[in-house]
Amino acid sequence: MTSGIKFTSTEMRYIALFESITSATVKDCIIDEEQGRVLYVVSPGHVGVAIGRGGRNIRTLERMTGKKQEIIEYSDDPAQFIRNALKPAVVREVRISERADGKSIAVVTVNPHDKGVAIGKNGRNAERLRFLAKRYFQIENVSIT
């Protein structure tokens, strides 16, 4: 699904650094300067390797880059990808439907106790999810209930 995604030289440097430290395969890298974070989408099954024992790899990367590091496991299935993107929130259901105008939307139902985690401070996790859903699966909007 990453066809058509073009990386900047900065993103390519972050990917090279990430892969050399973690040995995990990166499918995508998004640098969010506004939030001071770097988001990596890694191949299925590579999240544990990417994080490292006790979070060692993440701490090393944060120290080296000065930015918060976030990792999401890729999936070809949009519903599973959305579940992965919202971890550690418990997702009860993901419904993806097509509106009359042909645009896809996703309605995500999360455990009520995890709604704050899913949405994130000032809606930043929800915004990140909307961006990724559109980037990979052409889902125009994601609603978290």
N, C-alpha and C positions, 0 to 999 in steps of 0.2 A: 504493500500500500504506500510505501514511501516514494514511489515514482512521482516525479514532478516536484518534489521537495528539493530546494536548492539550499546548500549550506554556505554561510559566509566564511571567510578565512578564520574569524574568531571562533565560530562554532566548530569548525574543523579542528582547531587547536584544542578546544575543550574536549571534543570526542577523543582525540589522540591521547590526551592526558588521562581521561577517564578510563579508556581501554588499557592503557599501559599500567595503571595502578590496580585496576580491578580484574582484568582479564575477561570482563563481560563484553558482549557484543551490543553496540549501540545502534539503534535504528533511527533515532532522531534526537536532536539536541535543540532546546529552545532557551535562549538567554533572556531573562526578564530583569532588565536593569532597574526598572521601577520598584520591583519588590526585592531586589538584591538576591535573586535566586537563579539557579540553572536547573532545568528540567531535562531529564534523560528518559527516553523511551527505549527499553532494552528488550532483547529477544526473549521469547517465552522460556522460562526456567532459569533465567540469569539474574534474577533479583537478589537471591541469597549471596551469590558470588560478588555481585556489585556492592552490596552493603558491607560485606566482610564480617569476620568474626567480631561480635560485640560492636559492630558499626565502625570498625577501624578504618575501612576504605573511605567512608563518607567523611569522617573527621579529618582524615588526611587531605582530601579534596577541598573541604571547607577551609582548612588552614592555608592551603596553597593558593586558592582563588579568592578567598575573602567573601565568598557567596554561599548561601544555603544551597544544598544539593538535594534534589528530589528525584526519585526513581519510580517509574511506572512500567509494569510489565505489559508488553504488547500482546494483542490477540487479534486474529482475523475476524472474530465474532464481535460485532459492535457492543452487544449487551455485556459480554465478558470484559471487554476493554473498559467500559464505563465502570464496572464493578472494581476492576484493578485500579482505575484512576481515583476512585473514592476511598480506597483503603486508608486507614483502618476502620472507616465507618462500615457498619453492617448494612448491606443493600438487600432489601427484601424482594424487590421486583424491578425489572427494567422493561418498559414497554416502548417499542419503537413503531411509529405509525407514519403513514404518508397522508399529508393533508390534501384537500381538493386541488390546491395549486401545484401539487407535485413535490412539495418540500417535505423532507422527513423531520420529525420531531421525536424526542425521547422524553418519557416521563419516568423518573426514578423514584421509587419508594424506599426510604431508609428507615431503620429503627428509630423511633422518636428520640431516644437518648443520644443518637449519633447525628441528629440533624445539624447541630452546630458544627460538628467536625466536617460533615459533608459540604456545608456551605462555606465554612472558613471565615476567618476574620475579615470583615468588610466584603464578604462574598468572593474572596480571591480564589478559593478552591472551586466554587461553582463556575467562575469565569474561566479558569484554567480548563475545566472539563468541557465547557462550551467550545472553547478554542480547539481543543484536541478532537472532539467529536466532529467538528466541521472539517478540520484538516485531514482526517483519516477516512471518515465515512459520509461526508457531505450531509451531516445532520445539522439542520439550521438552528435548532434551539433545544436546550436540555432544561427540564423543569425538575426540581428536587422537592418531593413532598414527604 
